[in-house]
Structure formats: C-alpha cells, structure tokens
Amino acid sequence: HALVALFTPGAKPIHKATIVPRGHALGMVSQVPDKDEYSTTKQQMVAHIDDCMGGKVAEEMIFGSDFVTSGATSDLKSATRMARHMVEDCGMSDKIGLIALSSPEQRGASLNKDADDEVGNFLRDSYSRVKGLLKDKERELHILAQALLKQETLTQQEIKDLIFGKEALGEQKDVTNPAPEAVP
C-alpha cells in the first residue's frame, strides 16, 4: 500500500506504515490528507482504488497466486464501494453516462448488469495498473518490506529516505500530488 500511495498521483500522503497488527488488520498504512477536503476528484478516487489493490498484488508477487490470503478482504470491499460510487452516483462511467442510478431494484436487469460490468472494469484496470507499478518498483518493494520487518513502523519521511535516498529528497518532487496543469 505504501509504495502504491507514494507513486500514485492523487493518493493521500502516507503518514505511517506498520506491520504491527491493529484490530483485524495485520498491519496498515495510514494516509492523511494535507488539507481539509470537501469533495473528491476522479483522480483521488482512482488512487484510493489503486491503494486498496496494493496488498493483494504484493501478496501475489511475493507468495504466488495460490498463497494469497484473505488479508485483502476489507481492501477489496473498500475498492468495490469506491468504484460503485464512481459509476452509480458520480456519473464517472463512459458506458453508463452522466446519470446517478437509483437503487438496483428500481433500475432493471440490463442497467444493473452494465453498472456491475463497469465496476468490474474499474477494479480490473486498477489491478493491472498496480501490478505494473509494483513490478517496476519491485526492488523498492523488497527494500521497504525488509525495513518494516526490521523496524515494524516507518514514517513518511523514513519511507521516502529508503526509496529515494536522503540526498535525492532535496530534489524530489511530491510524486503523489503533483501540481495540477494550468487549464487554458
């Protein structure tokens, strides 16, 4: 999750990452926005879905698909809720269009299927993006995992120091929240 958040535009900044169990989680990455947010952009919603996919994809890469655990259950539920919100409430699906969908019982089987297909597309696209990202950053994934095994909890600064090196940080831009392009 931490690596995905670090390299995904629109992701909330990392506060801390830990492998210390918390409640039902076997570890967690806490992310805190830089400022109060009153609405959420599509980029931020997609980043949230990508963040949620990080744990499952990392488990598959490290342990193989036959040894993936149920640990990603709440992440997958959260990703599905966000994708459904984007499709059914926010009009962010090209296939469904600019419509807020009423309850499943009121909209008919065809529209339900289209909405479910679009939610699945958002999730599959996210999985593919995250898989590509973590393959590209596999070295960093192992560095971060080893540091967490050694220290159990890392701050945002410690993670950035590990990934980018202390010298590079002076020149490193905020990779998760780049400045928006000027709109003509």
Secondary structure by P-SEA (a helix, b strand, c coil): caaaaaccccccccccccccccccccbbbbbbbccccccccaaaaaaaaaaaaaaaaaaaaacccccccccaaaaaaaaaaaaaaaccccccccccccccccccccccaaaaaaaaaaaaaaaaaaaaaaaaaaaaaaaaaaaaaaaaaacccccaaaaaaaaccccccccccccccccccccc
